[in-house]
Amino acid sequence: MTNRVVLIGHPVAHSFSAAMQQAAFDALEIDARYELWDRRQIDLAEAIAELRGDDFLGANVTIPHKEHVVPMMDRLTDDAAVTGAVNVISREGMKLIGHNTDVTGFKAALDKVVGKQKMPRHAVVLGAGGAGRAVVSALISEGFQRIVIFNRHLHRAEGIVRHFSKSASHMDLRAMPWHESVLEAELSKTKVLVNATSIGMVPGETPIPAELLPPDLFVIDLIYNPPVTQLLKDAASARCTTLGGELMLLQQGARAFELWTGKPAPVEAMQAELDRTREHGLRRIAVDMGPAGAAASTDGTASSHAAGEPAPRG
């Protein structure tokens, strides 16, 4: 019996995860198939229930469902419980276990961009979805003393502040309205800027006007497709240190693979497939559009997305 792993989100056709994870299964000669499931929220409970079938190893979860699946799990790991978001589902018999490997993936990206310099203590985070929650959780555990969250809908950012109120009681964690004057003021006081939104998936689109970016920031954009977003281009021009979302995608994906299979992830094979996918565009991958839709496919022209299913965010 061929085992199955699925990515559940809406949309999913853009995702690099299928190519990366299928390459990992093939490299270790594991009889498994990675599928893309495009599911609306109304169909989410049915999709999660299907994962209890014997042929499933587990799943990735991406935008917009990382928070919605939390109450559908039989058990949450510490990272999933702390963040309030799930991007990986594994199985223990008939039980579904919710994990958050985005936290580990983001820590790897943060360490990469900071390098040998002393870890900063102030950060600005754009976005209050599942990926934003993972970023905030990682920053808290890394000892940051001030984190400011901006989101188009302020109440969602305020929800993150409430969620982390106990673990962040020692620090300054706050939500602020998304106004350019407020952004500019906070960016002048911070050292780390993280884009955990989907703004920037369309070429030329950016969450922050170039003129607001001060020099010498560490800028991480969780979007991995395109690999260099307009935000990263503008930040580089402002003499900032920049990093896109591919490293986070790889690291969280490797951990997910290990949770599903119990085997060390073939990281080199996964990175090689990401390189090929980035260079040549997405391979044609069947997408199950769910009970109400027909199958679709992508040739690499679909809209991109932030990493994280493997977050931003898939």
C-alpha positions in Angstrom: 0.0 0.0 0.0 1.4 3.4 -1.0 1.4 5.7 2.0 0.0 9.3 1.6 1.0 12.7 3.0 -1.1 15.8 2.1 -0.8 19.5 2.2 -4.1 21.1 3.4 -4.6 24.8 2.6 -6.3 27.3 0.4 -4.7 27.9 -2.1 -2.0 25.2 -2.4 -1.1 25.0 -6.1 1.9 27.3 -5.7 3.6 25.2 -3.0 7.2 23.8 -3.3 6.5 21.3 -0.5 5.2 18.6 -2.8 8.3 18.6 -4.9 10.6 18.8 -1.9 8.9 16.0 0.1 8.4 13.7 -2.8 12.1 13.9 -3.5 12.8 13.0 0.1 10.5 9.9 -0.1 12.1 8.9 -3.4 15.7 9.3 -2.1 15.0 6.9 0.8 12.9 4.6 -1.4 9.8 5.1 0.8 6.6 4.1 -0.9 4.7 7.4 -0.3 3.0 10.0 -2.3 2.7 13.7 -1.4 -0.6 15.3 -2.5 -2.0 18.9 -2.5 -5.4 19.3 -1.0 -7.1 22.6 -1.7 -9.7 22.9 1.0 -12.0 25.7 2.2 -12.6 26.1 5.9 -16.1 24.6 5.5 -14.4 21.3 4.2 -11.6 21.3 6.8 -13.1 19.0 9.4 -13.9 16.3 6.7 -10.3 16.5 5.4 -8.8 16.1 8.9 -11.1 13.1 9.6 -9.9 11.5 6.4 -6.3 11.5 7.8 -7.2 8.8 10.3 -7.2 6.3 7.4 -4.5 3.6 7.5 -2.8 4.8 4.3 -2.0 8.3 5.7 1.4 9.1 7.4 0.2 12.6 8.2 -0.1 16.1 6.7 1.2 19.6 6.4 -1.2 22.5 7.1 -0.8 26.0 5.6 -2.7 29.2 5.2 -5.4 29.8 6.3 -5.9 26.7 8.4 -3.0 26.5 10.9 -5.1 27.9 13.8 -8.4 26.3 12.7 -7.0 22.7 13.0 -5.9 23.0 16.6 -9.1 21.9 18.2 -9.3 19.0 15.8 -6.2 17.3 17.1 -6.1 14.6 19.7 -2.9 15.9 21.2 -0.7 19.0 20.7 3.1 19.0 21.1 4.6 21.8 23.2 5.5 24.0 20.3 1.9 23.7 18.8 0.3 24.4 22.2 2.6 27.4 22.9 2.0 29.0 19.4 -1.7 28.0 19.1 -1.0 26.9 15.5 -0.3 23.5 13.8 1.6 23.1 10.5 2.4 19.4 10.7 0.1 16.5 11.7 1.5 13.0 12.5 -0.3 9.9 13.5 -0.1 7.6 16.6 -2.5 4.8 15.7 -5.8 6.5 15.1 -4.8 9.6 17.0 -3.7 12.8 15.3 -0.8 14.7 16.8 -0.4 18.4 16.0 3.1 19.9 15.8 4.6 23.2 14.9 7.9 22.9 13.1 7.7 26.5 11.9 9.3 27.5 15.2 12.4 25.4 14.6 12.5 26.5 11.0 12.3 30.2 11.8 15.1 29.9 14.5 17.3 28.4 11.8 16.6 31.4 9.5 17.2 33.9 12.4 20.5 32.3 13.2 21.5 32.3 9.6 20.8 36.0 9.0 22.3 37.2 12.3 25.4 35.0 11.8 28.2 35.5 14.3 26.9 38.8 15.6 25.2 39.1 18.9 21.5 38.2 18.8 19.4 41.4 18.8 16.7 42.0 21.4 14.1 44.1 19.5 11.9 42.9 16.6 9.0 44.1 14.4 6.8 41.3 13.0 4.3 41.8 10.2 1.4 39.4 10.2 -0.7 37.7 12.9 -1.6 34.4 11.3 -0.1 31.0 12.1 3.3 31.9 10.8 3.4 35.1 12.8 2.6 33.1 15.9 5.5 30.8 15.2 7.8 33.8 14.7 6.7 35.4 17.9 7.1 32.2 19.9 10.7 31.7 18.5 11.6 35.3 19.3 10.4 35.0 22.9 12.4 31.8 23.4 15.5 33.5 21.9 15.3 36.1 24.6 14.0 39.1 22.7 12.9 41.9 25.0 10.6 43.9 22.8 8.4 42.6 19.9 5.9 44.7 18.1 3.3 43.0 15.9 1.6 44.8 13.0 -1.5 43.4 11.2 -4.0 44.9 8.9 -6.7 43.8 11.3 -5.4 45.0 14.7 -7.6 42.6 16.7 -5.7 39.6 15.4 -2.4 41.1 16.5 -3.9 41.8 19.9 -5.0 38.2 20.0 -1.4 37.1 19.7 -0.4 39.4 22.5 -3.2 37.9 24.7 -2.1 34.3 23.7 1.5 34.9 24.8 0.7 37.1 27.8 2.0 34.5 30.4 5.2 33.4 28.5 5.9 37.0 27.6 5.2 38.6 30.9 8.9 39.5 31.4 9.0 41.5 28.2 7.4 44.2 26.1 5.0 42.5 23.6 2.5 44.7 21.9 0.2 45.1 18.9 0.1 48.3 16.9 -2.1 49.7 14.1 -0.7 49.3 10.5 0.0 53.0 9.8 3.1 54.1 7.9 4.0 56.7 10.6 3.8 54.1 13.3 5.8 51.5 11.3 8.5 54.1 10.5 8.8 55.0 14.2 9.1 51.3 15.3 11.5 50.4 12.5 13.8 53.2 13.6 14.1 51.5 17.0 14.4 47.9 16.0 17.0 45.6 14.6 15.0 42.7 13.2 12.1 42.9 10.7 10.1 39.8 9.8 7.4 39.6 7.1 5.0 36.8 8.1 2.3 38.0 5.7 1.6 37.0 2.1 2.2 40.5 0.9 5.0 40.2 -1.6 3.9 37.1 -3.4 3.0 39.2 -6.4 6.1 40.7 -8.0 6.6 44.3 -7.1 4.3 44.1 -4.2 5.7 45.0 -0.7 4.3 45.4 2.8 6.6 48.4 3.5 7.5 51.3 1.3 11.2 51.3 0.5 11.7 54.8 2.0 10.7 53.5 5.5 13.5 51.0 5.7 16.5 52.2 7.8 20.0 50.8 7.1 21.5 47.9 9.0 18.3 45.9 9.7 18.1 42.1 9.7 15.2 41.5 7.3 13.6 38.1 7.0 10.8 37.5 4.5 9.0 34.2 5.0 7.9 34.2 1.4 10.0 31.7 -0.6 8.4 32.1 -4.0 9.6 34.4 -5.5 12.9 33.8 -3.7 13.8 37.5 -3.7 10.7 39.6 -2.9 10.4 43.4 -3.4 10.9 43.8 0.3 14.2 42.0 0.2 15.3 44.0 -2.8 14.5 47.3 -1.1 16.1 46.2 2.1 19.3 45.2 0.3 19.4 48.6 -1.4 19.1 50.2 2.1 22.2 48.2 3.2 20.2 45.7 5.3 21.1 42.0 5.8 18.4 39.9 4.2 17.1 36.4 4.0 14.1 34.8 2.1 11.9 32.0 3.3 13.5 29.0 1.6 15.7 28.0 4.6 12.7 28.0 6.9 10.8 25.9 4.4 13.6 23.4 4.2 14.2 23.1 7.9 10.6 22.8 8.9 10.0 20.4 6.1 13.0 18.2 7.2 11.6 18.0 10.7 8.1 17.1 9.3 9.6 14.3 7.2 11.2 12.8 10.4 7.9 13.0 12.3 6.1 11.1 9.5 8.7 8.4 8.8 10.9 8.1 11.9 13.9 8.5 9.6 16.5 11.3 9.3 15.5 13.6 6.4 17.7 13.5 3.3 18.3 17.3 3.5 20.7 17.4 0.6 18.1 15.7 -1.7 15.4 18.1 -0.5 17.6 21.2 -1.1 18.6 19.9 -4.6 14.9 19.6 -5.5 14.1 23.0 -4.2 17.0 24.4 -6.3 15.6 22.6 -9.4 12.0 23.8 -8.6 13.2 27.4 -8.2 15.2 27.3 -11.4 12.7 25.6 -13.6 9.4 26.4 -12.0 6.9 24.1 -10.4 6.5 20.7 -11.9 3.0 19.8 -13.0 1.4 18.5 -9.8 -2.2 17.4 -9.5 -4.2 19.4 -7.0 -7.3 17.9 -5.5 -9.7 20.8 -5.3 -12.0 19.0 -2.8 -15.5 17.6 -3.0 -16.9 20.7 -4.9 -14.2 21.2 -7.4 -12.3 19.5 -10.2 -8.6 18.6 -10.2 -6.3 21.3 -11.3 -2.5 21.6 -12.0 0.1 24.3 -12.0 3.0 25.0 -14.4 4.8 27.4 -12.1 2.8 30.5 -12.9 0.5 30.1 -9.9 0.7 32.7 -7.1 3.3 32.2 -4.5 3.0 31.9 -0.8 4.8 32.5 2.4 6.6 29.5 4.0 5.1 27.6 6.8 3.6 24.3 6.3 5.6 23.7 6.6 4.6 27.9 7.0 4.8 30.5 5.4 3.8 29.4 5.9 3.7 25.3 1.9 
